[in-house]
Amino acid sequence: MVSEMRLYTEAEFEQKAQQFSAVLSSRGVQTKVEVVEKLNARFYRLNPELALSVDIDGLWLCANGMKMQPDWKAESARLKRASLKSEMIARACHLAEKPNLIDATAGLGHDSLLMAHLGANVTLLERHPILFTLLEDSHAQAMQDPFLSAVAKRIQLVFSDSADYLIQQAVQHNMSDVVYLDPMFPQRDQNQQAIKKQAQVKKQMQLLHLLLPEDGEMDLGDNLLELAQKVAKRVVVKRPRLAVFLANQEPQHQWQGDACRFDAYFQHDLLV
Ligand SMILES: C[S@@+](CC[C@H](N)C(=O)[O-])C[C@H]1O[C@@H](n2cnc3c(N)ncnc32)[C@H](O)[C@@H]1O
């Protein structure tokens, strides 16, 4: 990770920026707050290196003339269209039963937002300090939103490596109904079999990938499956449609979509 990142802001938001800087520092990310005259498209174009910024809409990750945040508000329209019947993820995770669910790979938190909207009580885990801080800001903003606040109340954020968290839950016999896993996945699967041409990676994903390690050292999350199976009777793994199984373990059930699929693993003998 970059040793010290720039955190750009305008004079009006400097105090807010200093607060984010302190929070990031407590999570091991050192930032240098720099007050600029105008945070506009031109500024971002002229300052293309990976950085953070703070404006009226909160914390942003920026690079290459673009900026992104998890932006849960922008998901509202999608949430309003979603239903237990229409969403494959709802069937895979049994959301009709309003499960206690651990999403062990938060990312931008969009899957969790949908699952919480459809009834789940979600514990959302993310280990990346910058991503976690972006998520925390989106969550705080969602709590102030008339539509999203009810959803955000069902989401609890935890800054942790999931492996550590799941081990701790297993030791303490804290069982959940579902563990949901969506680890990073390289462009090619582990058999070097080309995945069908993927749709252009969205802007958010492009920036996200700048934060996370290159393909060669990408953590594919294989270790999480066995740990998840110790704390939930149902483990659901989201995969690109043609990807190999997580940890090479064949699931008991699959739901297939156009771009992705959900693999489910059931532990009927797990005592809860
Ligand atoms: C593909 S993204 C998940 C996308 C997410 N489902 C969404 O809807 O935005 C994977 C995320 O999991 C996180 N992650 C991977 N392994 C992890 C682990 N062991 N502990 C915590 N977070 C992890 C990565 O940092 C990354 O942000």
The ligand as a MOL file (V3000), in Angstrom:
LIG
                    3D

  0  0  0     0  0            999 V3000
M  V30 BEGIN CTAB
M  V30 COUNTS 27 29 0 0 0
M  V30 BEGIN ATOM
M  V30 1 C -15.3700 -9.0450 -5.0110 0
M  V30 2 S -15.3210 -7.9570 -3.6410 0 CHG=1
M  V30 3 C -16.9210 -8.2050 -2.9720 0
M  V30 4 C -17.9770 -7.4180 -3.6710 0
M  V30 5 C -19.2610 -7.3480 -2.8850 0
M  V30 6 N -19.9720 -8.6110 -2.9010 0
M  V30 7 C -20.1610 -6.2200 -3.3210 0
M  V30 8 O -21.3690 -6.4390 -3.4790 0
M  V30 9 O -19.6770 -5.0960 -3.4990 0 CHG=-1
M  V30 10 C -14.3190 -8.7980 -2.4830 0
M  V30 11 C -13.9940 -7.9980 -1.2190 0
M  V30 12 O -13.7070 -8.9010 -0.1750 0
M  V30 13 C -12.6500 -8.4030 0.6010 0
M  V30 14 N -12.0050 -9.5810 1.2050 0
M  V30 15 C -11.4240 -10.6110 0.5510 0
M  V30 16 N -10.9360 -11.5090 1.4300 0
M  V30 17 C -11.2250 -11.0180 2.6800 0
M  V30 18 C -10.9750 -11.4830 4.0030 0
M  V30 19 N -10.3060 -12.6210 4.2390 0
M  V30 20 N -11.4160 -10.7330 5.0250 0
M  V30 21 C -12.0900 -9.5820 4.8130 0
M  V30 22 N -12.3440 -9.0820 3.5900 0
M  V30 23 C -11.9220 -9.7980 2.5400 0
M  V30 24 C -11.7480 -7.6810 -0.3840 0
M  V30 25 O -10.9600 -6.6950 0.2930 0
M  V30 26 C -12.7790 -7.0780 -1.3320 0
M  V30 27 O -13.1410 -5.8030 -0.9080 0
M  V30 END ATOM
M  V30 BEGIN BOND
M  V30 1 1 1 2
M  V30 2 1 2 3
M  V30 3 1 2 10
M  V30 4 1 3 4
M  V30 5 1 4 5
M  V30 6 1 5 6
M  V30 7 1 5 7
M  V30 8 2 7 8
M  V30 9 1 7 9
M  V30 10 1 10 11
M  V30 11 1 11 12
M  V30 12 1 11 26
M  V30 13 1 12 13
M  V30 14 1 13 14
M  V30 15 1 13 24
M  V30 16 1 14 15
M  V30 17 1 14 23
M  V30 18 2 15 16
M  V30 19 1 16 17
M  V30 20 1 17 18
M  V30 21 2 17 23
M  V30 22 1 18 19
M  V30 23 2 18 20
M  V30 24 1 20 21
M  V30 25 2 21 22
M  V30 26 1 22 23
M  V30 27 1 24 25
M  V30 28 1 24 26
M  V30 29 1 26 27
M  V30 END BOND
M  V30 END CTAB
M  END
